[in-house]
Amino acid sequence: MALTTSQKDKIISKLKEVSSGGCPICQSRQWTIGEEIVTSTTVSLGGTTAIGGGPIIPMAQIICNNCGFVAHHAIGALGINLKDQ
């Protein structure tokens, strides 16, 4: 699912509100928000991959423009509702 401009603006606003530093790798403060929502695949303690059966946490990708470091942020914690356009 693609993020809308409004959703990206909310992500930027929230991250500016709570962030006190730059990229943990290179200290740059120049970021790009990925276009799509992503999720992780869950893995059991025994190493079994659960595709389509585990909990899903929708995340935004925040990408450092300098070194390419990618941070994932749970969009629910950022106040983003996927139903809002």
N, CA, C and O of each residue as an XYZ file, in Angstrom:
340
protein
N       0.837     -1.175      0.000
C       0.000      0.000      0.000
C       0.886      1.244      0.000
O       1.802      1.362      0.813
N       0.614      2.145     -0.892
C       1.385      3.384     -0.975
C       0.915      4.384      0.080
O      -0.281      4.520      0.336
N       1.872      5.076      0.683
C       1.547      6.141      1.626
C       1.110      7.383      0.865
O       1.664      7.704     -0.186
N       0.121      8.073      1.398
C      -0.309      9.339      0.801
C       0.618     10.463      1.277
O       1.375     10.288      2.232
N       0.552     11.590      0.619
C       1.336     12.753      1.025
C       0.965     13.168      2.444
O       1.837     13.518      3.239
N      -0.309     13.129      2.759
C      -0.774     13.487      4.101
C      -0.191     12.547      5.152
O       0.248     12.998      6.210
N      -0.183     11.252      4.872
C       0.382     10.277      5.810
C       1.885     10.501      5.987
O       2.397     10.419      7.103
N       2.589     10.782      4.895
C       4.027     11.064      4.986
C       4.283     12.314      5.819
O       5.217     12.347      6.620
N       3.465     13.331      5.636
C       3.611     14.562      6.410
C       3.426     14.290      7.902
O       4.149     14.846      8.729
N       2.451     13.430      8.249
C       2.229     13.071      9.649
C       3.429     12.313     10.216
O       3.819     12.539     11.362
N       4.009     11.424      9.428
C       5.189     10.670      9.860
C       6.342     11.625     10.126
O       6.995     11.533     11.166
N       6.599     12.538      9.201
C       7.675     13.512      9.359
C       7.457     14.342     10.621
O       8.384     14.544     11.406
N       6.246     14.815     10.809
C       5.930     15.652     11.962
C       6.176     14.900     13.270
O       6.794     15.435     14.191
N       5.696     13.673     13.348
C       5.854     12.882     14.571
C       7.319     12.561     14.835
O       7.772     12.658     15.976
N       8.067     12.182     13.802
C       9.475     11.850     13.999
C      10.283     13.077     14.413
O      11.203     12.954     15.221
N       9.965     14.249     13.882
C      10.646     15.470     14.310
C      10.342     15.763     15.779
O      11.194     16.271     16.509
N       9.137     15.443     16.198
C       8.704     15.681     17.575
C       9.473     14.805     18.571
O       9.802     15.259     19.667
N       9.757     13.575     18.202
C      10.362     12.628     19.149
C      11.850     12.379     18.940
O      12.496     11.788     19.805
N      12.409     12.813     17.814
C      13.804     12.524     17.498
C      14.731     13.607     18.034
O      14.415     14.796     17.994
N      15.883     13.168     18.538
C      16.867     14.131     19.034
C      18.191     14.047     18.274
O      19.126     14.787     18.578
N      18.275     13.155     17.290
C      19.539     12.991     16.584
C      19.336     12.620     15.129
O      18.212     12.541     14.634
N      20.449     12.394     14.460
C      20.425     12.020     13.057
C      20.559     10.518     12.883
O      20.239      9.742     13.783
N      21.028     10.130     11.737
C      21.229      8.725     11.398
C      22.207      8.090     12.391
O      23.241      8.685     12.695
N      21.900      6.903     12.898
C      22.807      6.265     13.855
C      24.127      5.802     13.231
O      25.073      5.493     13.956
N      24.203      5.750     11.909
C      25.428      5.318     11.235
C      26.310      6.510     10.863
O      27.498      6.528     11.185
N      25.729      7.506     10.184
C      26.550      8.604      9.645
C      26.203      9.986     10.214
O      26.856     10.973      9.875
N      25.192     10.063     11.065
C      24.743     11.309     11.710
C      24.037     12.292     10.781
O      23.688     13.391     11.213
N      23.817     11.928      9.519
C      23.091     12.795      8.590
C      21.663     13.007      9.097
O      21.108     12.153      9.789
N      21.087     14.134      8.750
C      19.697     14.426      9.115
C      18.806     14.530      7.868
O      17.729     15.124      7.912
N      19.265     13.954      6.775
C      18.516     13.993      5.520
C      17.920     12.614      5.265
O      18.650     11.643      5.071
N      16.599     12.532      5.267
C      15.898     11.254      5.168
C      14.864     11.278      4.047
O      14.381     12.339      3.650
N      14.538     10.101      3.550
C      13.454      9.908      2.597
C      12.507      8.881      3.200
O      12.944      7.904      3.809
N      11.227      9.101      3.030
C      10.234      8.126      3.484
C       9.910      7.224      2.309
O       9.574      7.705      1.227
N      10.009      5.909      2.515
C       9.677      4.947      1.472
C       8.232      5.094      1.028
O       7.374      5.511      1.807
N       7.972      4.759     -0.192
C       6.633      4.929     -0.763
C       5.605      3.928     -0.235
O       4.412      4.227     -0.183
N       6.061      2.758      0.149
C       5.144      1.674      0.515
C       5.238      1.305      1.996
O       6.282      1.480      2.624
N       4.148      0.801      2.537
C       4.120      0.204      3.874
C       4.760     -1.173      3.764
O       4.519     -1.895      2.796
N       5.571     -1.542      4.746
C       6.203     -2.861      4.759
C       5.841     -3.579      6.053
O       5.383     -2.956      7.010
N       6.050     -4.898      6.077
C       5.874     -5.702      7.282
C       7.037     -6.676      7.378
O       7.795     -6.849      6.424
N       7.169     -7.305      8.526
C       8.196     -8.329      8.714
C       7.540     -9.698      8.721
O       6.358     -9.834      9.038
N       8.318    -10.707      8.369
C       7.866    -12.086      8.486
C       8.202    -12.564      9.891
O       9.311    -12.338     10.375
N       7.267    -13.212     10.541
C       7.533    -13.710     11.880
C       8.214    -15.072     11.821
O       7.990    -15.863     10.905
N       9.047    -15.319     12.817
C       9.764    -16.589     12.911
C       9.581    -17.121     14.320
O       9.713    -16.372     15.288
N       9.276    -18.412     14.447
C       9.107    -19.002     15.771
C      10.457    -19.177     16.443
O      11.492    -19.088     15.784
N      10.460    -19.424     17.740
C      11.708    -19.658     18.465
C      12.435    -20.884     17.942
O      13.651    -20.998     18.095
N      11.702    -21.802     17.326
C      12.310    -22.992     16.744
C      12.867    -22.747     15.352
O      13.483    -23.636     14.765
N      12.655    -21.546     14.817
C      13.198    -21.206     13.510
C      12.226    -21.373     12.360
O      12.601    -21.138     11.211
N      11.000    -21.769     12.624
C      10.007    -21.946     11.571
C       9.449    -20.598     11.139
O       9.034    -19.795     11.975
N       9.440    -20.353      9.847
C       8.890    -19.116      9.317
C       7.380    -19.252      9.187
O       6.877    -20.247      8.664
N       6.662    -18.240      9.670
C       5.202    -18.235      9.591
C       4.786    -17.205      8.554
O       4.821    -16.004      8.822
N       4.397    -17.659      7.383
C       3.962    -16.740      6.334
C       2.443    -16.679      6.362
O       1.759    -17.682      6.164
N       1.934    -15.485      6.610
C       0.495    -15.279      6.641
C      -0.182    -15.738      7.920
O      -1.405    -15.644      8.024
N       0.560    -16.226      8.884
C      -0.075    -16.728     10.088
C       0.244    -15.946     11.338
O      -0.426    -16.125     12.355
N       1.232    -15.092     11.299
C       1.634    -14.364     12.493
C       1.070    -12.965     12.520
O       0.373    -12.534     11.602
N       1.390    -12.258     13.600
C       0.923    -10.863     13.690
C       1.627     -9.997     12.648
O       2.773    -10.249     12.278
N       0.924     -8.986     12.193
C       1.481     -8.078     11.188
C       1.565     -6.686     11.795
O       0.595     -6.184     12.362
N       2.719     -6.075     11.672
C       2.922     -4.702     12.133
C       3.256     -3.858     10.910
O       4.361     -3.969     10.379
N       2.331     -3.017     10.447
C       2.625     -2.149      9.311
C       3.694     -1.125      9.699
O       3.605     -0.492     10.751
N       4.700     -0.970      8.845
C       5.815     -0.073      9.146
C       6.134      0.836      7.973
O       5.965      0.472      6.810
N       6.602      2.032      8.316
C       7.124      2.959      7.315
C       8.636      2.795      7.281
O       9.273      2.599      8.316
N       9.200      2.877      6.088
C      10.653      2.837      5.923
C      11.173      4.269      5.882
O      10.699      5.095      5.102
N      12.156      4.549      6.735
C      12.795      5.851      6.753
C      14.239      5.602      6.317
O      14.976      4.887      6.995
N      14.644      6.189      5.190
C      15.917      5.863      4.547
C      16.860      7.062      4.598
O      16.504      8.158      4.165
N      18.069      6.849      5.132
C      19.078      7.907      5.170
C      19.541      8.206      3.745
O      19.940      7.301      3.013
N      19.486      9.477      3.359
C      19.906      9.876      2.012
C      21.412      9.792      1.821
O      21.884      9.774      0.684
N      22.177      9.741      2.903
C      23.633      9.730      2.805
C      24.206      8.321      2.731
O      24.963      8.009      1.812
N      23.850      7.458      3.698
C      24.488      6.136      3.765
C      23.548      4.981      3.432
O      24.000      3.845      3.284
N      22.244      5.252      3.311
C      21.297      4.204      2.954
C      20.755      3.410      4.129
O      19.996      2.464      3.919
N      21.119      3.762      5.364
C      20.562      3.080      6.535
C      19.041      3.155      6.462
O      18.481      4.195      6.116
N      18.372      2.044      6.792
C      16.910      2.008      6.764
C      16.393      1.731      8.167
O      16.784      0.750      8.799
N      15.514      2.599      8.650
C      14.829      2.406      9.926
C      13.379      2.083      9.625
O      12.792      2.639      8.696
N      12.801      1.187     10.407
C      11.386      0.849     10.283
C      10.654      1.378     11.511
O      11.080      1.158     12.645
N       9.552      2.077     11.271
C       8.754      2.631     12.360
C       7.320      2.126     12.235
O       6.710      2.209     11.170
N       6.793      1.602     13.340
C       5.407      1.128     13.358
C       4.484      2.323     13.152
O       4.488      3.266     13.944
N       3.701      2.276     12.093
C       2.889      3.451     11.757
C       1.787      3.715     12.774
O       1.374      4.860     12.957
N       1.309      2.671     13.434
C       0.300      2.866     14.474
C       0.847      3.701     15.618
O       0.143      4.560     16.149
N       2.090      3.462     16.003
C       2.720      4.223     17.073
C       2.959      5.676     16.668
O       3.095      6.549     17.526
N       3.008      5.934     15.367
C       3.190      7.293     14.853
C       1.850      7.993     14.642
O       1.816      9.142     14.202
N       0.755      7.316     14.948
C      -0.568      7.919     14.809
C      -1.135      7.887     13.410
O      -2.043      8.653     13.088
N      -0.609      7.005     12.569
C      -1.082      6.895     11.182
C      -2.138      5.809     11.095
O      -1.902      4.674     11.509
N      -3.294      6.149     10.561
C      -4.357      5.186     10.318
C      -4.390      4.917      8.815
O      -4.567      5.838      8.017
N      -4.221      3.668      8.441
C      -4.180      3.327      7.006
C      -5.489      3.629      6.293
O      -5.509      3.736      5.067
N      -6.570      3.766      7.027
C      -7.861      4.088      6.407
C      -7.982      5.566      6.083
O      -8.799      5.957      5.248
N      -7.167      6.396      6.744
C      -7.175      7.835      6.462
C      -6.372      8.110      5.205
O      -5.272      7.581      5.044
N      -6.892      8.907      4.337
C      -6.173      9.257      3.117
C      -5.693     10.664      3.275
O      -5.051     11.202      2.373
